[in-house]
Amino acid sequence: MKKPFLILVLVLNAIMSYGQQLPLYPVSYRIFSPLIINPAYSGSKDFLSADAIAGFKGNNYSQILSANTRISRKVPGYLLSSRSSEFTNLGAGGTLFNIIDDSTQSAGIIASFSYHIPINKQSLTFLSIGAAARGTWHKLKADEDADRNQKDFIFPNADFGIYLYNPSFYAGVSATNLLGRTADRDTLSSYSIPVSRQFNLQAGAKLVISRALRLVIEPSILINTDDSLTFDIKENLEPMLKIYAGDFCLGTYFNDYSKISFFFQYRFPRFYVGTFFALSKDSPYFKESPTTEIAIGINFSNAKSGFVKNGHW
């Protein structure tokens, strides 16, 4: 256990700055679908998880579809004629995203793969190593007033991550958009594609408050940085708190300290729904549109029904 924690500490010491992420929105994918932050997250649950998130703020719209699973294989059952499934050490995931605002549009695809190494004999603690390949299309819309023609960019990218997890604790480090931004071949243009190399550290724990009431709290933190070597607590440090009460979850996420944010999530027998809101502290509702996002997810199992009826958070 010492070596994984040492790796996390060394990467934490390297975190010093903040930059441009792609995708940046919806904000709540960091809550509902952390696969996009760290490819090593793929396959960390004992079921296939599929998530869809959509958000809007004024004229800005964003959507994300993602899914991840631990790859299983067929093995002989207890009876000679029967076969059952068991999980391998391999995980896989995929993501599609689309972001539209007044002047740009970005769309992309991410394919993630991971390998999970059991740390203890009970196979409850795993160290996952993951990598992802990205393909992104970015469009700068034409603007007659600015005498600007439409520009299209297509470029590849890559991610890498490490994720340590068990039922009560998790921590991960990752680097996304490792290839950085592609160059604009127009030498007269000063436009920079809004993407940069990102480094992330995420850690959290689930603390049981009452088993009878099924009350659990989950404090966590996300530290995001790029290679610009600047640091600001309000820009880099993103704490989150989740409170679980049975099938209901509520919490807050400090992605933007100038806003009050909160989210809700309810788990039905075969799927969940969630919402995220962020309201400005400085401007009333009628002057600045709130950030509103909706999430829905379905969990599939290897059982004959195909669904996880009584899953876990």
HUNOR-V64750 format. One record per backbone hydrogen bond with DSSP energy under -1.0 kcal/mol. NH is the residue of the N-H (numbers start at 1). CO is the residue of the C=O. Records with the same first field share a line. If there is no record, write none. Layout:
NH->CO, CO
This chain:
5->1
6->2
7->3
8->4
9->5
10->6
11->7
12->8
13->9
15->12
29->26
30->27
31->28
32->28
33->29
36->33
37->34
38->34
41->38
42->39
44->41
48->300
49->68
50->298
51->66
52->296
53->64
54->294
55->62
56->292
57->60
60->57
61->100
62->55
63->98
64->53
65->96
66->51
67->94
68->49
69->92
71->90
73->86
75->84
77->82
82->79
84->75
86->73
88->71
91->114
92->69
93->112
94->67
95->110
96->65
97->108
98->63
99->106
100->61
101->104
105->139
106->99
107->137
108->97
109->135
110->95
111->133
112->93
113->131
114->91
115->129
116->89
117->127
119->125
123->120
126->165
127->117
128->163
129->115
130->161
131->113
132->159
133->111
134->157
135->109
136->155
137->107
138->153
139->105
140->151
141->103
143->148
147->144
148->143
151->140
153->138
155->136
157->134
159->132
160->175
161->130
162->173
163->128
164->171
165->126
166->169
170->204
171->164
172->202
173->162
174->200
175->160
176->198
178->158
180->177
189->186
195->193
196->20
198->176
199->225
200->174
201->223
202->172
203->221
204->170
205->219
206->168
207->217
209->215
210->215
215->210
216->244
217->207
218->242
220->240
221->203
222->238
223->201
224->236
225->199
235->232
236->232
237->233
238->222
240->220
241->252
242->218
243->250
244->216
245->248
246->214
248->245
249->265
250->243
251->263
252->241
254->239
255->253
259->256
260->279
262->277
263->251
264->275
265->249
266->273
267->247
268->271
272->297
273->266
274->295
275->264
276->293
277->262
278->291
279->260
281->258
287->284
288->284
291->278
292->56
293->276
294->54
295->274
296->52
297->272
298->50
299->270
300->48
306->303
308->299
